[in-house]
Amino acid sequence: MDETDLGFKRSGLHLLVVGLWAATSAVCFLEILTVRGLVVRIYARFAATGRSYGPEYFGGATLGTLTTLAMAIVCIVVIIGCGEYHYRNVGKPESWKLFGWTIAFELSILVLALFI
């Protein structure tokens, strides 16, 4: 094996890491809406009293906005933090373990949305 083969394998590994990071980043932004929907549905379930829904509506809208803001901050921190971590540890087992945890956590949120 000469150096061109090794360079190609390393660049292929870098492309795989960038692709996985971009995919998890896109799913992270999708989860902003998913978590907002979860929170509003849970709130609506417990806030429905059978009378006028005016205060409950505004409470749900406020809670949805605050959830969106909090999830946006969390997603930005996760995207920047994971990107930096993968950049420094590309190809190491720690990087793949973080990918595994990230994908498992994102999938668990999406599966939870199916049941709530």
C-alpha positions, 0 to 999 in steps of 0.5 A: 500500500502506498501513500496515495491509498492511505490518503484516499482512505483518510479522505474517505473517512473524513467525508464519512465523518462530515456526512454523518455530522451533517445528517445528525445536525439536520435531524437536530433541527428537525427535533426542534419542531418535534420537541415543541409539538411534544411539549404543547401536546402534553400541556394541552392534555393537562390544561384542558378543563372543559371551559374557555380555552383562552388562557390555556391557548396563550399558555400553550403558545408561550410554552411552545415559543420557550421550548423552541428557543431552548431547543434551538440553543441546545441544537446549536451547542450540540452541533458546534460541540460535536463538530469540534469534537469530531474534527479533533478526534476523527477516526478514533473510537471516542468519535464513533462512540459519540456518533452512536450516542448522538444518533441513539438520543435523536432516534429516541426523541423521534420514537417518543414522539410517535407515542405521545 
